Amino acid sequence: MGFQDTGLWADVRALPGALEATVAGSEGVAAAAELLRGGDVRRVVATGNGAAYYVAHALWLASLECAEPGPAFVALPCGVVAHERFRWQSGDAVLAVSSSGEFREVVELVRRSEERPTVAITAQSGSALAAAASATVLQHVESQIAVTHTQAVSGAYAVGLALWAEVTGDDELRRLVATAPKAASRAVEVADAWAAEAVAGLAVPAAAVVVGGGAAWAAALELALMLKEISRVPAEGVETREGATSAMFGLAPGHLTASFDPPGDPLGDEALELCAATGAATLRVPGVSGPDTRLAPITTIPAAAALSAELALAGGHDVDHPSWTDAYYETARSAT
């Protein structure tokens, strides 16, 4: 059995089609953009948990590269934003990401935010999150055979970019979002051909560091999560320069450094060189190409899933339904 035989890879193969439906539909984007363009909105606080938080993180990184200005944008895990110590400011709006629309802290946060605008990004129009939000942007998930989110992550990020393009009036970003399904399709093809050969001879690492620059920093966080949840490998995702400095301190033989930075990137090349000097194995993961890398959180998902699945199978783990699944859902889902 290889990664192509898993439910996870079946989800990945269907990712471009799900993304096409999401981008073409853009359901709720116009209304949500109007809400966030309101003169009273001065800061957008984007939040979620796990992969959903990484979507928020990616949107923040993408916003830093946008040609047109918008409200201030910050991304924080829901555990921070939902805590009573978090100080809201006048003019704050909430952008809450949860594909299920049922993550406990995210739902509770939005329910408590009656005095500020709230926008939900979710795949479930009938969810508790959608019911509580001022406006809801819907993404399309074609299938989720595996517990790990692939279509949900890419779709949430795509509609988040579409939303930000409408908030700021950024035509360049609108055009970029329109290319996402085709870019995702190509990424699936590349990952399918790359993974088995890349992992051949690679021992299951005792620990891993994943690095990526720009929006690929969020992709590095997502691959690190996949290595933890699918492959059961302790992993850390970091920005590239951090990978060449603080993140390499704990590396040793038997560990892995995976990089999303393409060959020729000075900081990426330096990070791999320094991490290799520790005795750790190094691996370039495909998915980031071209002058505009803001689609990296989408185009890296196929290779990240394939790599994580191959390592999981080598370690004797269930790719589609890991042993932690029941415990996660017990603590994560909201009481309706």
Residue frames relative to the residue before (quaternion, step in Angstrom):
aa qw qx qy qz dx dy dz
M 1.0000 0.0000 0.0000 0.0000 0.00 0.00 0.00
G 0.0914 -0.7902 0.6048 0.0376 3.56 -0.98 0.89
F 0.7393 -0.4216 0.2664 0.4524 3.57 -1.25 0.08
Q 0.6055 0.5788 -0.3600 0.4109 3.60 1.15 -0.61
D 0.6715 0.5097 -0.2890 0.4536 3.59 1.23 -0.42
T 0.5726 0.6209 -0.3691 0.3878 3.59 1.25 -0.06
G 0.5946 -0.5433 0.4531 0.3821 3.54 -1.28 0.33
L 0.5738 0.5920 -0.3700 0.4282 3.56 1.14 -0.64
W 0.7011 0.4486 -0.2810 0.4778 3.57 0.88 -0.89
A 0.5797 0.5498 -0.3792 0.4667 3.60 1.12 -0.51
D 0.6262 0.5181 -0.3264 0.4827 3.59 1.05 -0.75
V 0.6637 0.5073 -0.3052 0.4572 3.58 0.96 -0.88
R 0.6390 0.5275 -0.3361 0.4477 3.58 0.94 -0.80
A 0.7025 0.4431 -0.2592 0.4929 3.58 1.11 -0.67
L 0.4302 0.7437 -0.4347 0.2701 3.59 1.28 -0.15
P 0.6702 0.4966 -0.3452 0.4302 3.66 0.74 -0.84
G 0.6571 0.5097 -0.3169 0.4561 3.60 0.98 -0.78
A 0.6423 0.5078 -0.3170 0.4787 3.56 1.02 -0.81
L 0.6500 0.5142 -0.3072 0.4677 3.55 1.03 -0.82
E 0.6167 0.5445 -0.3378 0.4573 3.58 1.02 -0.77
A 0.6662 0.4907 -0.2997 0.4750 3.58 0.94 -0.89
T 0.6391 0.5311 -0.3217 0.4540 3.57 1.02 -0.80
V 0.7027 0.4679 -0.2705 0.4627 3.58 0.81 -1.03
A 0.6719 0.4976 -0.3022 0.4578 3.57 0.95 -0.86
G 0.6864 0.4979 -0.2865 0.4459 3.57 1.03 -0.77
S 0.0556 0.8390 -0.5408 -0.0222 3.55 0.87 -1.05
E 0.1721 0.8391 -0.4999 0.1280 3.55 1.07 0.77
G 0.8212 0.2094 -0.1874 0.4966 3.56 -0.75 1.10
V 0.4736 0.7049 -0.4353 0.2989 3.60 1.23 -0.25
A 0.6737 0.5164 -0.3131 0.4260 3.60 0.81 -0.98
A 0.6858 0.4811 -0.2905 0.4624 3.59 0.87 -0.95
A 0.6613 0.5003 -0.3108 0.4645 3.58 0.98 -0.83
A 0.6380 0.5260 -0.3264 0.4580 3.58 1.02 -0.79
E 0.6276 0.5329 -0.3339 0.4590 3.56 1.00 -0.78
L 0.6382 0.5294 -0.3175 0.4601 3.56 1.03 -0.82
L 0.7325 0.4310 -0.2409 0.4687 3.60 0.87 -0.97
R 0.6211 0.5275 -0.3445 0.4661 3.57 1.24 -0.32
G 0.4198 0.7333 -0.4546 0.2818 3.55 1.25 -0.20
G 0.5928 -0.6286 0.3815 0.3286 3.55 -0.99 0.84
D 0.6505 0.5287 -0.3207 0.4410 3.57 1.16 -0.48
V 0.6202 0.5466 -0.3479 0.4422 3.63 1.22 -0.33
R 0.0449 -0.8197 0.5707 -0.0178 3.55 -0.57 1.18
R 0.7943 0.1078 -0.0657 0.5943 3.60 1.20 -0.43
V 0.2082 -0.7473 0.6195 0.1201 3.55 -1.04 0.88
V 0.1478 -0.7707 0.6167 0.0625 3.57 -0.73 1.11
A 0.1160 -0.8118 0.5720 0.0201 3.58 -0.37 1.29
T 0.0474 0.8268 -0.5519 0.0980 3.56 -0.84 0.97
G 0.1503 0.7443 -0.6425 0.1029 3.52 -1.35 0.38
N 0.4212 -0.6778 0.5329 0.2815 3.56 -1.31 -0.22
G 0.8363 0.1225 -0.0935 0.5261 3.57 -1.02 0.76
A 0.8420 -0.0324 0.0545 0.5357 3.57 -0.83 -1.01
A 0.6238 0.5319 -0.3466 0.4558 3.60 1.06 -0.65
Y 0.6266 0.5016 -0.3377 0.4917 3.58 1.05 -0.65
Y 0.6363 0.5214 -0.3413 0.4547 3.60 1.00 -0.73
V 0.5733 0.5491 -0.3751 0.4786 3.60 1.17 -0.50
A 0.6528 0.5008 -0.3077 0.4779 3.58 0.92 -0.90
H 0.6373 0.5298 -0.3114 0.4650 3.57 0.99 -0.89
A 0.6620 0.5064 -0.2975 0.4655 3.58 0.95 -0.89
L 0.6417 0.5171 -0.3244 0.4642 3.59 1.00 -0.78
W 0.6174 0.5266 -0.3402 0.4752 3.58 1.04 -0.72
L 0.6670 0.4954 -0.3044 0.4659 3.60 0.88 -0.93
A 0.6556 0.5052 -0.3118 0.4666 3.58 0.96 -0.84
S 0.6322 0.5500 -0.3381 0.4284 3.59 1.00 -0.79
L 0.6185 0.5643 -0.3373 0.4304 3.58 1.14 -0.62
E 0.7182 0.4189 -0.2354 0.5033 3.58 1.23 -0.46
C 0.4779 0.6977 -0.4318 0.3136 3.60 1.24 -0.02
A 0.5218 -0.6639 0.4544 0.2836 3.52 -1.12 0.80
E 0.7589 0.3375 -0.1783 0.5275 3.57 1.09 -0.70
P 0.4439 -0.7066 0.4802 0.2705 3.63 -0.93 0.81
G 0.0536 -0.7663 0.6383 0.0494 3.51 -1.29 0.45
P 0.7371 -0.3246 0.2744 0.5255 3.59 -1.16 -0.39
A 0.6201 -0.4941 0.4297 0.4321 3.58 -1.23 0.31
F 0.1532 -0.7952 0.5851 0.0425 3.57 -1.02 0.82
V 0.0452 0.7755 -0.6284 0.0414 3.57 -0.87 0.98
A 0.1796 -0.7725 0.6014 0.0962 3.56 -1.14 0.67
L 0.0612 0.7994 -0.5891 0.1010 3.56 -0.81 1.07
P 0.5460 -0.5860 0.4677 0.3738 3.61 -1.11 0.55
C 0.5917 -0.6135 0.3817 0.3574 3.57 -1.05 0.72
G 0.5812 0.5925 -0.3816 0.4068 3.59 1.12 -0.50
V 0.6420 0.4937 -0.3142 0.4953 3.57 1.19 -0.58
V 0.7166 0.4728 -0.2630 0.4402 3.54 0.76 -1.08
A 0.6923 0.4862 -0.2808 0.4532 3.58 1.02 -0.76
H 0.5612 0.6211 -0.3937 0.3799 3.59 1.20 -0.33
E 0.5783 -0.6234 0.4112 0.3283 3.55 -1.08 0.75
R 0.6137 0.5618 -0.3575 0.4243 3.61 1.17 -0.40
F 0.5470 0.6169 -0.4118 0.3882 3.60 1.18 -0.37
R 0.2545 -0.7908 0.5451 0.1128 3.57 -0.75 1.09
W 0.2481 -0.7658 0.5800 0.1248 3.53 -0.48 1.21
Q 0.2729 -0.7580 0.5737 0.1478 3.54 -1.19 0.64
S 0.5947 -0.5334 0.4507 0.3983 3.53 -1.23 0.42
G 0.7742 0.3085 -0.2393 0.4982 3.58 -0.82 0.97
D 0.4713 0.6690 -0.4491 0.3586 3.60 1.25 0.16
A 0.0656 -0.7328 0.6737 0.0694 3.52 -1.29 0.62
V 0.3497 -0.7385 0.5441 0.1904 3.57 -1.20 0.57
L 0.0870 -0.7383 0.6662 0.0592 3.55 -1.08 0.87
A 0.0541 -0.8391 0.5402 -0.0350 3.57 -0.21 1.31
V 0.1494 -0.8074 0.5696 0.0369 3.57 -0.75 1.11
S 0.2831 0.7150 -0.6065 0.2021 3.58 -0.85 1.03
S 0.3692 -0.7559 0.4875 0.2337 3.60 -0.43 1.14
S 0.6883 0.4518 -0.2820 0.4925 3.59 1.02 -0.75
G 0.3123 -0.7570 0.5066 0.2699 3.55 1.11 -0.68
E 0.6700 0.5046 -0.2822 0.4657 3.56 1.26 0.29
F 0.3979 0.7158 -0.5054 0.2717 3.61 1.15 0.15
R 0.5796 -0.6836 0.3157 0.3115 3.55 -0.62 1.22
E 0.7497 0.4081 -0.2474 0.4586 3.60 0.55 -1.13
V 0.6238 0.5415 -0.3487 0.4428 3.59 1.04 -0.70
V 0.6625 0.4921 -0.3034 0.4763 3.58 0.93 -0.88
E 0.6655 0.5049 -0.3099 0.4541 3.58 0.87 -0.91
L 0.6217 0.5486 -0.3341 0.4483 3.58 1.02 -0.81
V 0.6982 0.4631 -0.2787 0.4695 3.58 0.80 -0.98
R 0.6278 0.5350 -0.3413 0.4508 3.58 1.01 -0.73
R 0.7083 0.4504 -0.2576 0.4787 3.59 1.09 -0.67
S 0.6386 0.5695 -0.3018 0.4204 3.58 1.30 -0.15
E 0.1475 0.8356 -0.5186 0.1050 3.58 0.99 0.75
E 0.6903 0.4957 -0.2836 0.4442 3.59 1.09 -0.64
R 0.7528 0.3105 -0.2069 0.5423 3.64 1.21 -0.10
P 0.5844 -0.5804 0.4209 0.3800 3.62 -1.12 0.55
T 0.0689 -0.7942 0.6034 0.0215 3.57 -1.02 0.82
V 0.0918 -0.7769 0.6223 0.0267 3.55 -0.93 0.96
A 0.1931 -0.7757 0.5931 0.0965 3.56 -0.88 0.97
I 0.1238 -0.7161 0.6769 0.1173 3.54 -1.20 0.66
T 0.2089 0.7857 -0.5394 0.2193 3.56 -0.45 1.23
A 0.4432 -0.6709 0.5222 0.2842 3.54 -1.30 0.30
Q 0.7134 0.4401 -0.2297 0.4946 3.59 1.27 -0.23
S 0.2918 -0.7930 0.5121 0.1540 3.57 -0.29 1.26
G 0.7219 0.4243 -0.2455 0.4885 3.59 1.16 -0.52
S 0.4193 0.7381 -0.4450 0.2852 3.58 1.25 0.23
A 0.6583 -0.4950 0.3929 0.4089 3.54 -1.31 0.27
L 0.6362 0.5300 -0.3326 0.4513 3.59 1.03 -0.74
A 0.6596 0.5029 -0.3116 0.4636 3.59 0.89 -0.89
A 0.6543 0.5211 -0.3142 0.4490 3.58 1.00 -0.80
A 0.7157 0.4618 -0.2546 0.4579 3.58 1.05 -0.73
A 0.6452 0.5738 -0.3190 0.3908 3.60 1.11 -0.64
S 0.5571 -0.5902 0.4711 0.3455 3.55 -1.26 0.48
A 0.7797 -0.0072 0.0295 0.6255 3.58 1.10 -0.72
T 0.1788 -0.7946 0.5756 0.0730 3.58 -1.10 0.72
V 0.1676 -0.7462 0.6387 0.0847 3.54 -1.00 0.96
L 0.2092 -0.8192 0.5281 0.0792 3.56 -0.65 1.15
Q 0.1747 -0.7400 0.6409 0.1053 3.52 -1.14 0.78
H 0.3901 -0.7134 0.5309 0.2390 3.57 -1.23 0.37
V 0.0849 -0.7580 0.6455 0.0384 3.56 -0.92 0.97
E 0.3307 -0.7754 0.5107 0.1689 3.55 -0.49 1.23
S 0.7869 -0.1104 0.1167 0.5959 3.56 0.96 -0.91
Q 0.0032 0.7531 -0.6555 -0.0560 3.52 -1.28 0.41
I 0.0838 -0.8151 0.5732 -0.0107 3.52 0.11 1.36
A 0.7251 0.3692 -0.2049 0.5440 3.54 1.00 -0.90
V 0.5876 -0.5638 0.4408 0.3776 3.54 -1.23 0.44
T 0.6447 0.5460 -0.3176 0.4306 3.58 1.01 -0.82
H 0.3952 -0.7255 0.5191 0.2191 3.56 -0.91 0.96
T 0.0015 0.7690 -0.6393 0.0015 3.56 -0.95 0.90
Q 0.7107 0.4169 -0.2453 0.5107 3.58 0.70 -1.08
A 0.6455 0.5377 -0.3255 0.4339 3.59 0.99 -0.81
V 0.6556 0.5069 -0.3164 0.4616 3.59 0.96 -0.83
S 0.7021 0.4638 -0.2846 0.4593 3.57 0.79 -0.99
G 0.6694 0.5044 -0.3060 0.4514 3.59 0.96 -0.80
A 0.6455 0.5142 -0.3243 0.4623 3.58 0.97 -0.81
Y 0.6619 0.4946 -0.3132 0.4683 3.57 0.96 -0.81
A 0.6484 0.5304 -0.3233 0.4402 3.59 0.96 -0.85
V 0.7079 0.4223 -0.2856 0.4889 3.61 0.84 -0.87
G 0.5778 0.5620 -0.3787 0.4549 3.58 1.18 -0.43
L 0.6449 0.4956 -0.3098 0.4926 3.57 1.04 -0.79
A 0.6413 0.5196 -0.3244 0.4621 3.58 0.99 -0.83
L 0.6337 0.5250 -0.3216 0.4684 3.56 1.02 -0.80
W 0.6839 0.4775 -0.2995 0.4632 3.59 0.85 -0.92
A 0.6029 0.5519 -0.3573 0.4519 3.60 1.07 -0.64
E 0.6827 0.4664 -0.2870 0.4838 3.58 1.03 -0.78
V 0.6163 0.5443 -0.3493 0.4494 3.59 1.02 -0.71
T 0.7803 0.3534 -0.1646 0.4890 3.58 0.89 -0.97
G 0.3902 -0.7157 0.4887 0.3108 3.60 1.20 -0.39
D 0.3582 0.7608 -0.4607 0.2839 3.58 1.17 0.66
D 0.2694 -0.7955 0.5248 0.1384 3.60 -0.22 1.28
E 0.6045 0.5615 -0.3550 0.4397 3.59 1.05 -0.71
L 0.6730 0.4784 -0.2931 0.4820 3.58 0.95 -0.85
R 0.5957 0.5540 -0.3635 0.4540 3.61 1.04 -0.67
R 0.6766 0.4886 -0.2930 0.4665 3.58 0.90 -0.93
L 0.6296 0.5352 -0.3379 0.4505 3.58 1.03 -0.75
V 0.6444 0.5218 -0.3232 0.4561 3.59 0.92 -0.88
A 0.6389 0.5479 -0.3304 0.4272 3.59 0.98 -0.79
T 0.6781 0.4889 -0.2902 0.4659 3.61 1.16 -0.54
A 0.4576 0.7414 -0.4216 0.2514 3.60 1.23 -0.30
P 0.6680 0.5002 -0.3471 0.4280 3.68 0.78 -0.80
K 0.6655 0.4860 -0.3099 0.4742 3.59 0.92 -0.85
A 0.6363 0.5197 -0.3284 0.4661 3.60 1.00 -0.77
A 0.6477 0.5148 -0.3145 0.4654 3.58 1.02 -0.77
S 0.6302 0.5383 -0.3308 0.4512 3.58 1.01 -0.80
R 0.6578 0.4922 -0.3013 0.4840 3.54 0.97 -0.85
A 0.6362 0.5388 -0.3278 0.4444 3.60 0.99 -0.77
V 0.6191 0.5312 -0.3401 0.4679 3.60 1.05 -0.70
E 0.6498 0.5170 -0.3116 0.4620 3.58 0.94 -0.89
V 0.6717 0.5015 -0.2968 0.4573 3.57 0.88 -0.95
A 0.6787 0.4966 -0.2939 0.4543 3.58 0.88 -0.94
D 0.6188 0.5580 -0.3385 0.4371 3.58 1.02 -0.81
A 0.7150 0.4398 -0.2469 0.4842 3.57 0.99 -0.86
W 0.6935 0.5268 -0.2621 0.4157 3.57 1.13 -0.71
A 0.6787 0.5981 -0.3172 0.2846 3.53 0.75 -1.13
A 0.7005 0.4834 -0.3101 0.4236 3.58 0.64 -1.06
E 0.6769 0.4808 -0.2943 0.4733 3.59 0.94 -0.87
A 0.6594 0.5309 -0.3148 0.4293 3.58 0.95 -0.88
V 0.7310 0.4279 -0.2340 0.4772 3.56 0.98 -0.85
A 0.4854 0.6723 -0.4377 0.3477 3.61 1.20 -0.39
G 0.8231 0.1846 -0.1644 0.5112 3.55 -0.74 1.06
L 0.5777 0.5673 -0.3829 0.4447 3.58 1.28 -0.07
A 0.3352 -0.7472 0.5383 0.1988 3.57 -0.59 1.12
V 0.5638 -0.5643 0.4633 0.3861 3.57 -1.16 0.54
P 0.3445 -0.7802 0.4774 0.2114 3.61 -0.47 1.12
A 0.5208 -0.6182 0.4882 0.3290 3.53 -1.25 0.47
A 0.7729 -0.0459 0.0480 0.6311 3.57 1.23 -0.54
A 0.1431 -0.8048 0.5728 0.0605 3.56 -1.19 0.44
V 0.1643 -0.7191 0.6635 0.1253 3.51 -1.36 0.52
V 0.1209 -0.7772 0.6150 0.0549 3.57 -0.94 0.93
V 0.1014 -0.8149 0.5703 0.0219 3.58 -0.81 1.00
G 0.1237 0.7767 -0.6129 0.0766 3.54 -1.22 0.59
G 0.3153 -0.7649 0.5350 0.1713 3.56 -1.04 0.78
G 0.7935 0.2418 -0.2061 0.5191 3.58 -1.17 0.56
A 0.8245 -0.1483 0.1298 0.5304 3.56 -0.96 -0.86
A 0.5711 0.5892 -0.3802 0.4268 3.60 1.23 -0.36
W 0.4622 0.6308 -0.4674 0.4123 3.60 1.24 -0.05
A 0.6547 0.4873 -0.3141 0.4850 3.60 0.96 -0.81
A 0.6215 0.5286 -0.3391 0.4684 3.59 1.08 -0.68
A 0.6220 0.5348 -0.3357 0.4631 3.58 1.08 -0.70
L 0.6208 0.5256 -0.3358 0.4750 3.57 1.05 -0.72
E 0.6764 0.5010 -0.2964 0.4512 3.58 0.96 -0.88
L 0.6519 0.4848 -0.3319 0.4794 3.62 0.93 -0.76
A 0.6196 0.5276 -0.3542 0.4607 3.60 0.97 -0.73
L 0.6366 0.5148 -0.3254 0.4730 3.59 1.02 -0.76
M 0.6543 0.5085 -0.3178 0.4608 3.59 0.93 -0.85
L 0.6359 0.5205 -0.3377 0.4590 3.59 0.97 -0.78
K 0.6604 0.4926 -0.3073 0.4763 3.58 1.05 -0.74
E 0.7797 0.3915 -0.2144 0.4391 3.57 0.66 -1.08
I 0.7387 0.3820 -0.2290 0.5059 3.61 1.05 -0.64
S 0.7841 0.3382 -0.1650 0.4934 3.57 0.75 -1.10
R 0.3162 -0.7686 0.4821 0.2772 3.58 1.31 -0.38
V 0.4341 0.6626 -0.4686 0.3911 3.55 1.09 0.86
P 0.4184 -0.6794 0.5276 0.2915 3.64 -0.70 0.94
A 0.0808 0.8223 -0.5503 0.1205 3.58 -0.67 1.08
E 0.1832 -0.7573 0.6209 0.0867 3.52 -1.28 0.61
G 0.1866 -0.7699 0.6003 0.1103 3.57 -0.96 0.88
V 0.0198 0.8250 -0.5591 0.0795 3.58 -0.74 1.05
E 0.5767 -0.5217 0.4891 0.3949 3.53 -1.37 0.23
T 0.6797 -0.5635 0.2890 0.3701 3.55 -1.05 0.84
R 0.6859 0.4824 -0.3075 0.4497 3.58 0.79 -0.92
E 0.6086 0.5269 -0.3469 0.4813 3.57 1.11 -0.62
G 0.6179 0.5571 -0.3436 0.4357 3.57 1.09 -0.66
A 0.6955 0.4574 -0.2636 0.4874 3.57 1.12 -0.69
T 0.7291 0.3646 -0.2243 0.5340 3.58 1.24 -0.19
S 0.8635 0.1524 -0.1037 0.4695 3.59 -0.38 -1.18
A 0.6750 0.5262 -0.3269 0.4007 3.63 0.91 -0.77
M 0.6725 0.5064 -0.3157 0.4377 3.59 1.10 -0.47
F 0.4448 0.7263 -0.4452 0.2764 3.59 1.24 -0.18
G 0.7651 0.3838 -0.2109 0.4721 3.58 0.96 -0.79
L 0.4796 0.6890 -0.4342 0.3267 3.59 1.25 0.01
A 0.0318 0.7766 -0.6261 0.0624 3.53 -1.20 0.69
P 0.6889 -0.4213 0.3426 0.4802 3.60 -1.20 0.08
G 0.7311 0.3615 -0.2992 0.4952 3.56 -0.94 0.92
H 0.6321 0.4816 -0.3284 0.5106 3.57 1.32 -0.04
L 0.3076 -0.7467 0.5657 0.1666 3.57 -1.34 0.23
T 0.1078 -0.7290 0.6687 0.0994 3.52 -1.22 0.70
A 0.0780 -0.7845 0.6150 0.0153 3.57 -0.74 1.08
S 0.1238 -0.8196 0.5590 0.0220 3.56 -0.83 1.01
F 0.2811 -0.7417 0.5862 0.1650 3.55 -1.10 0.82
D 0.5289 0.6308 -0.4196 0.3826 3.60 1.23 -0.06
P 0.4309 -0.7236 0.4682 0.2673 3.62 -0.72 1.00
P 0.6385 -0.5122 0.3915 0.4203 3.61 -1.18 0.42
G 0.7337 0.3906 -0.2992 0.4686 3.54 -0.99 0.83
D 0.5538 0.5601 -0.4083 0.4614 3.57 1.25 -0.19
P 0.4487 -0.7408 0.4133 0.2813 3.64 -0.41 1.16
L 0.6997 0.4522 -0.2866 0.4731 3.59 0.85 -0.92
G 0.6426 0.5245 -0.3244 0.4547 3.58 1.03 -0.76
D 0.6525 0.5061 -0.3139 0.4686 3.58 0.95 -0.85
E 0.6551 0.5116 -0.3142 0.4587 3.57 0.97 -0.84
A 0.6388 0.5336 -0.3337 0.4426 3.59 0.96 -0.83
L 0.6752 0.4835 -0.3039 0.4670 3.59 0.89 -0.89
E 0.6381 0.5334 -0.3308 0.4460 3.58 0.98 -0.81
L 0.6973 0.4659 -0.2785 0.4681 3.58 0.85 -0.92
C 0.6563 0.4961 -0.3201 0.4697 3.59 0.99 -0.75
A 0.6280 0.5325 -0.3360 0.4574 3.60 1.05 -0.72
A 0.6174 0.5684 -0.3385 0.4257 3.57 1.10 -0.70
T 0.6133 0.5442 -0.3536 0.4502 3.61 1.20 -0.33
G 0.5693 -0.5783 0.3881 0.4368 3.56 1.28 -0.32
A 0.5038 0.6500 -0.4245 0.3787 3.59 1.28 -0.08
A 0.4907 -0.6081 0.5270 0.3343 3.55 -1.20 0.53
T 0.1771 -0.7825 0.5878 0.1041 3.59 -1.13 0.62
L 0.0455 -0.7997 0.5979 -0.0322 3.53 -1.10 0.75
R 0.2434 -0.7321 0.6151 0.1628 3.58 -0.95 0.89
V 0.1968 -0.7851 0.5819 0.0786 3.54 -0.80 1.08
P 0.3840 -0.7488 0.4823 0.2433 3.63 -0.66 0.99
G 0.4431 0.7050 -0.4978 0.2423 3.53 -1.30 0.32
V 0.7199 0.3506 -0.2292 0.5535 3.58 1.24 -0.33
S 0.2364 0.7628 -0.5698 0.1937 3.57 -0.63 1.12
G 0.7212 0.4340 -0.3171 0.4371 3.55 -1.26 0.34
P 0.6536 -0.5548 0.3569 0.3710 3.55 -1.27 0.34
D 0.7347 0.3275 -0.2106 0.5554 3.61 1.14 -0.56
T 0.1189 -0.8457 0.5201 0.0150 3.56 -0.28 1.30
R 0.3778 0.7629 -0.4702 0.2327 3.59 1.20 0.25
L 0.6286 0.5126 -0.3528 0.4666 3.61 1.21 -0.18
A 0.3607 0.7769 -0.4638 0.2261 3.59 1.26 -0.03
P 0.6477 0.5151 -0.3598 0.4310 3.68 0.88 -0.68
I 0.6574 0.4501 -0.3080 0.5200 3.61 1.27 -0.25
T 0.7546 0.4451 -0.2369 0.4198 3.56 0.67 -1.10
T 0.6418 0.5140 -0.3333 0.4613 3.61 1.21 -0.22
I 0.5090 0.6894 -0.4153 0.3052 3.59 1.17 -0.40
P 0.6546 0.5139 -0.3602 0.4215 3.68 0.79 -0.77
A 0.6913 0.4596 -0.2943 0.4736 3.61 0.82 -0.91
A 0.6218 0.5372 -0.3424 0.4556 3.59 1.03 -0.75
A 0.6701 0.4929 -0.2996 0.4671 3.59 0.93 -0.87
A 0.6602 0.5138 -0.3125 0.4499 3.58 0.93 -0.88
L 0.6576 0.5053 -0.3090 0.4656 3.58 0.93 -0.92
S 0.6803 0.4936 -0.2962 0.4536 3.58 0.84 -0.95
A 0.6549 0.5133 -0.3148 0.4566 3.58 0.99 -0.80
E 0.6510 0.5132 -0.3230 0.4565 3.58 0.93 -0.85
L 0.6730 0.4794 -0.3012 0.4759 3.59 0.91 -0.83
A 0.6227 0.5371 -0.3392 0.4568 3.58 1.06 -0.70
L 0.6617 0.4986 -0.3047 0.4698 3.57 0.91 -0.90
A 0.6432 0.5174 -0.3228 0.4630 3.57 1.00 -0.78
G 0.7163 0.4312 -0.2435 0.4917 3.57 1.13 -0.64
G 0.5299 -0.6681 0.3877 0.3501 3.59 1.28 0.06
H 0.4855 0.6779 -0.4204 0.3579 3.60 1.16 0.54
D 0.5053 -0.6182 0.5136 0.3142 3.55 -1.26 0.52
V 0.3551 -0.7723 0.4898 0.1938 3.59 -0.44 1.21
D 0.7709 0.4240 -0.2038 0.4294 3.55 0.81 -1.02
H 0.8023 0.1209 -0.0467 0.5827 3.58 1.07 -0.67
P 0.1442 -0.8336 0.5292 0.0654 3.59 0.31 1.24
S 0.6632 -0.5587 0.3417 0.3623 3.53 -1.23 0.53
W 0.6527 0.5373 -0.3154 0.4311 3.61 1.17 -0.46
T 0.4066 0.7824 -0.4314 0.1910 3.59 1.27 -0.33
D 0.7075 0.4683 -0.2866 0.4451 3.60 0.69 -1.04
A 0.6509 0.5185 -0.3205 0.4525 3.58 0.95 -0.84
Y 0.6342 0.5332 -0.3331 0.4500 3.58 1.02 -0.77
Y 0.7053 0.4656 -0.2851 0.4521 3.57 0.75 -1.00
E 0.6042 0.5746 -0.3563 0.4217 3.57 1.09 -0.66
T 0.7574 0.3732 -0.2077 0.4940 3.58 0.97 -0.79
A 0.7073 0.5243 -0.2681 0.3911 3.59 1.08 -0.67
R 0.7050 0.5021 -0.2890 0.4090 3.57 0.92 -0.83
S 0.5005 -0.6733 0.4679 0.2780 3.53 -1.13 0.76
A 0.4451 -0.6105 0.5677 0.3267 3.51 -1.33 0.32
T 0.3618 -0.7715 0.4802 0.2081 3.59 -0.51 1.16
